[in-house]
Amino acid sequence: MKGRDEIVEDQEAPMQQSPRYALAKWARQNELSSEALREKEETALRLAIEGIADGSIISLDGPKSPLSRKIQFHHGIDQFEMNRNWVETAQAWTCPCCSRGKFEISRVAGKGHILAKLVEHHDHMADALKAAFNRVFVESGTEKPTSTGLALIERMAPAFSAYSPVLICEDCNNADAAAKKIVSNAGRKIEWQSFSIGQIREFIIVQEHAPHRIDVTKFMDLWERVRPAYVARMNLVYGVAKAAVLQDYWYERYQGEGMAVPTLSNGSQRYRGLELISGEALVREMTKSSIKYASNYSRWRTEDPPEGHTPPSNFLAMINSLPGCARMWAGLADNWQCPVCERLKYEVVSYRKGKISFHTHLPTPFSSTWKPLGQICMSCFNIVAAIKRELEHDLGVKVRYTFDCITPDELRAMIHPRPHSPPLVDTEMAEALIARWRSHATAGRRD
């Protein structure tokens, strides 16, 4: 490995040559083998974990840091529910909303473990714009797709946001949601409102090691002040969505400065050896002892998915305004139908909660029973993928290719198709399939 001075010389020497050659030469001279790089990363991760534990690294956190030991001693509990943002921020971090440090934020959850969670707080104008985008299609009845409308509203979202995303404690984020419920319970719907940290600070009652309480009087005073701005923003949102659907515009997003989410993965504190640390690997190691609740991987066969709605008459204009859906729709013949559930092309269109979509999936050519079928609908693929997840996570069965876990005929017999909706699954047949795999897995372990 060359020293810094040697690298500088190598960079300066070929200045008379073409930049492309100089860069290639420098890259070759300083290239590390994958084995050497992996060894350095593993060493750096080990040293980082040790540094966090012995207190020499305070720009990151973990369940064995000096701060965590202080928190454990205070609460008399050892086990954390610690999330990524907590691990990737400094131990001296303070919430910009409630001004509490990590020690004061820590509290005992109802299930008897220590909560150590920070979340990214953001405005919901992007979601509001997309909802308005679809609403304009339905209300105007236009049959003409827009080529730039979706890009326009995606770029307009930051301009309509009341604040930039910012890292705050979970209690402050929960207070925002609780405050909105006060207004909703009074019969006034504010689905897309989200309060800034300055506004949240006005109505929360802050305590150490406890969730915030809300001063309802102060909150209602605040809401009366900000309500006109919210109404005005929503009117503007609808106007932009109308322009996006019915006309052609373009918007160039403004690039703000500063780093509101100071995590390792986001580029913060990446120096003195930490630049070699993978945020993913660090969080994985630091959360090994954290509380984890098992996912319900059998839900695909034990719970009926919600039913969709009939798409509006101008559904095709909506689909053709979504580039991915438009490509999939155009790539299939008008008389195409899913070779598994046998739904017609129109019946595969999903329309739920005002959102329309059309997606298909091409099975892997390595699963022989699926290879001749061609494209299948996404609802059928989702069931296949769910079967694989249950087999791997609950039974420990290694499925080499996703489509190896079931044949088309088995899936076709197991489902009851519904137009514009995911199919219903025959519970008994699904359980029989899982039981067969369980039997094979047990026999394989005995062998």
N, C-alpha and C positions, 0 to 999 in steps of 0.2 A: 504494500500500500504506500503510495507516494506521499510525502509531506506536502504541506500547503504551498511552500515556496516552489517546489518542483512543479506542482500543477500550474501555478501562475506562470512559470517559465514556459511550460508547454503551451499554455494558452497564448502567450505573447509572441512566441517564436514564429508560428506560421501566419502572422498577420498579413504577410505579403501574398499568401496563397488565398484561394477562394474560401469564403466563409463556410461554405458547405463542406469542403474538404477538412478545414480546421476543426469543425465540430465533430466530424466523423472520426478524425484522428484522436482528438481528445477523448471521445467516448470509448474508443477501442483501448486506449492506454489506461483508462481508469475503470474499465469494466470488471465487475466482480462476478464470479461464478454463482449460480443459484445456490449451491451448497454453502459457499463462503458467506453469501448475503444472509441466508437463513440462519447460519450459525451466529452471525453478528446480531441479528434481530432477536434470536432466542436469548443471547447473553444480555443484550440491552433490556429486554423485557424482565429477565430475572433480576438484574441490578436495579431496575426501576421499582420492581415490587419490593425488593429489600430496602431501597432508599425511602420509599413511602412508609414502610414499617418502622425504620429506625429514625425517621424524622429529618433526614437529609434532603428529601424532596418534598416540598410543601405545595408545589404548584399542581399536584394531583392528589387524589384521595383513594381510600380503600378501607375495608373492614378491619385492617390491622394498623392503621395510621395512629399517631398520637392523639389526634382529635377523636377518632372512633373509639379509642380506649377510654378517653375522658367521657364520651357519650355513654358508652356501655356501663361505666362505673356509676354515672349519675342515675341512669334508669334501672340499674341492677339487672340488665338483660343483655345477652350476648348476641342474639341473632338479629341481623338487619334485613330489611327489604330495601335494597340500595339500587338505584338505577344508573344508567350510563352517564347522564349529565352530572350526577353527584361525583362519580369517579373521575370524570375528566375536567373538573374545576378545582381551583385551589382550595386548600383547607381554610383559608382566611376569607373566602368568598362571602359576600353579604347580599341579601336580596335587595334589589334596587327599588322594590315596592314597599315592603314592610320594614326594611333596614335591619332585619335579624341576620345574625351569622348562622353558620351551619349548626353550631352547638344549640342555639336557641330554637332553631327550626326543628331539630330532631324531636320526635315524640313517639309514645307507645301507641301502636294501632290496636284496634279492637280484638285482634287475634293474638295479641301478646308479643309482637315483635316490634323492633324500632323502625319507623319510617324514615328513610333518608332519600328523598326524591326532589329533584328540580325539574321544571318543565319549561318548554318554550311557549311563551304566550304570544298569540298573534291575532290580528283582526280577521274578520270573515268575509271581507268584501270580494275575494276571489270566488267564494262559493255563491255569494249573492249575485254576482255578475253572471255566473254560469246558469243559475236558476232563472234569472231574467232573460237570458239568451234563449232558453227553451220556451219560456212563457210567451215571448214575442212571436215565435214560430206558430204556436198554437192559436194565439189570439188574432194574428194577422192572416193566418191561413195561406201564407205565401208558398208557392210551389218551386220557387227559385232558390237553389242552395247558394250559400255565400262562400267565397274562396278565402277571404281574409278575416272573416268575422271572429272566428275562434281565437286567432292570433291577436286580434285587436283587444278582446276582453281580457285575455291572459296578461297582456302588457299594461292594460289600464288598471288592473287590480291594485298595484302598489300606490297609484295616484289617489285612489279612493280610500285607502286604508288610513285609519286615524292615527296609527303608530306603526313603527317597524317591529318585527319579531324581536323579543327580548327574553332572556332567561330569568325566571322568577321561581320562588318556592311554590310547591304544590298547594299550600294553603291559600296563597294569594290567587292562584288560578281558580281554585274551587270557590273562592269568595265571589269572583266574577260570575260564575255560573249560578250561584245561589242568589245573587242580586237580580239577575235576569228573571229568575222564577218569581220573585216578588211582583214584578211588573206583569208577567204572564198570568199569574194567579188573580190579578186584578182585572183580567179580561183584555189586556192590550198586548198583542203579539209583537215581540221584538226578536224574531228568529235570528237576524243577522247582526244584532248589536253586540259589541264587545268593548268593555271599558279599558281605557289605558291605565298604566300603572299609577299615573298621577291621580286619576279619578278613583281608582280602587283605594288608594291611600286615604281618600277623604272619608270613606264610609266604613272602613274596617276597624275593629277593636282588637288590638294586637296583644297577645300574651306569649310568654315563652313556653315552649314545649306543649303547645295546644293549638288547635285550629282557630282561625279568626272567627269572631262574632261580627254581625253586621248591625250598625246603627241605622235602623230603618228610616228614622226621621232625616238624618243627613243624606242617606241614599236617595230618598224621594225628592229632596231639595236638588240634589245633583241631577237626577233624571229630568226634572222639569227644566233645568238649564240646557241639558244636552239633547233633549228630545227633538227640538226644531232642527238641529243639525242632522240628526239621524234621519228624520223624514225627508229633509232636503237631499241627503246623500242617496237615499233609496230612489227618489224621483230621478236624480241624475243617473243612477245605475240603470234604471229602466230606459232612460233616453239613450245612453250609450249602447245598451243591448239592442235597442230598436235600430240604431244606426248600423250596428255590426251585422244585423240580419238583413236589413233592407237596402243598405248602401255599402260602398267599399271605402274603407279608411285604413290608415296605418298609424301605428303609435310606436315611438322609440322609447324604450324604458330608460329612466334615469338611474344611474348607478350611484348609490349612496356611499358614504365613507364610514369607516369605523367598523368594529366587530362587536355586535350586540350579543352574540352567543359564543363566549370565550372558552370553547372546549378544545381538547387536543385534536379531535377529528376535524375540527373547523380551522386548524392551523395555529391555534394559540399555544404559546409556551414550547414551541418545537425547537429547542436548542439544548446544548450541553448533553448531547446523547439522546435526548428525547425525540429528536427528529427521526430516529431509527425505530421508534415504537409504533406499532400498529394499534390504533385506538380500539379496533375490534378485538385484538388479542388481549389487550390490557383489561378491557371491560369483562371479557370472558373469564379471565383469571380472577379478577376482583369480585365477581358476582357468583363464584362457585358456591360460596356458603350463604348466599342471599336467598331469601324466601322465593320459591318458584311454585306457582300453582299449575297443576297438570291441565293441559288442554283436553277438551272433550273431542277426541278424534272420531268417535262413533256418531257424531251428530248428523252426518250425511244420511244415515239409515234409521235414526231414531226420532228425528224431528222433521216435520213437513215444512218445506221452504214456502215463503209467502207467495201468493198469487199475483201476477202482474196484471196490467190493464191493456185494453185494446188501444193500439197507437192511434194518434189523430190521422185524419185523412191525408195530411201533407207530410207524413212520416218520412218519405223518401228525401224531401228537401232537408230535413233535419239530419238524416244519416249522411247525406252527401256533404254536409257542412262539417262533419267530423272525419278528418283525413284517414285515420285507421279504419274506421267502419266503412267509409266510402270505398277504399281499396278492396276490402273483403267482399262487399256487396257486388262491386263491378266484376270481380274475379269469378263469380259463379253465374251459371245460366239461370234464366228466369224460372225454368222448371226444376231447378235443383231442389232436393230435399235431403235432410240429414239421413245418412244411410243407417243410422242406429235407431233413433226415435221416430224417423219417417215424417217429421214435421216439414211442412212446406217452407220455402224461403221466407215468406211473409210471416209465418207463424213463429219463426226463430227470432224475429225482432222482439227485443225486450223493451218494455216501457213501464217504468215504476218510479214513483216519487218525482214525476216530471222529467226523468232522465231516460233518454232513448239510446239503445246500443244494438249493434249487430256484429257478433264475433264468431269466428270458426277456428278450428285447430286441425292441423295435419298430423295424424298419428305417425310415430317413428317407423321407418321402414324395417327396423330390426325385429319388430313383433310380427311374425308371419301372418297371423290371422287378421291383423288390422291393415296390412300393407295394401290390399286391393281396394279398400274403401274410399280413399281420398279424404277430402275435408269432412269433418263432423262438426256439429254445433258445439258451442262452448259449454252449454249445460251438460251435455253428455261427457265432455272431457273433464269437467269439474268433478263429476262423480268418480271417474277413473282415478283422477289425482287424489281425491279424498280416500279412496280405497287404499292406494299406495301409502298415504300418510298414516292411516290406521295400522296397516300391516307393519310398517317400519318402526313407528313410535310406540305402539302398544304391544305388538307381538315380537318385535325384534327381527322381523323377516327382512332380508335384504332383497329388494326388487331391482334387478339390473336396469330394466327399461320400464317406464311407467305403465305402458300398455300390456306388459306381461302379466299383470295381476288379474285380468279378466278378459274373456273373449267377447267379440261383438254380440254373438248370440246370447251369451249369459247376461250381458248388460241389457240387451233388447227385451229379454223375458222378464227382467227385474223391475223395469220402470213403467210408469203410466204417464205418457206424454200429455202436456197441457200447452195450448197456444200462448205465446208471449210470456211463458213462465217456466221455471225449472220443473222437471218431471217429479212426480211422486215416486218413492222407492218402496217396493214390496219388502216389508220388514222381515218376514220369515225367510224369503229367498236370500236377502242380504246377510242375515245371521248365519244361514247355511253356508254361504260362500266364505265368510270369515272363519266359521268353525272348521271348514276343510283346510284352510291355510294354517289354522292353529294346530290341527292334527299333524300336518306335514312338518311344521316347525318343531313340534314335540318329538316326532319320529327322528328328525334330523339331528336333534340334540342328543338323543339316545344313541344314535349311530356314532 
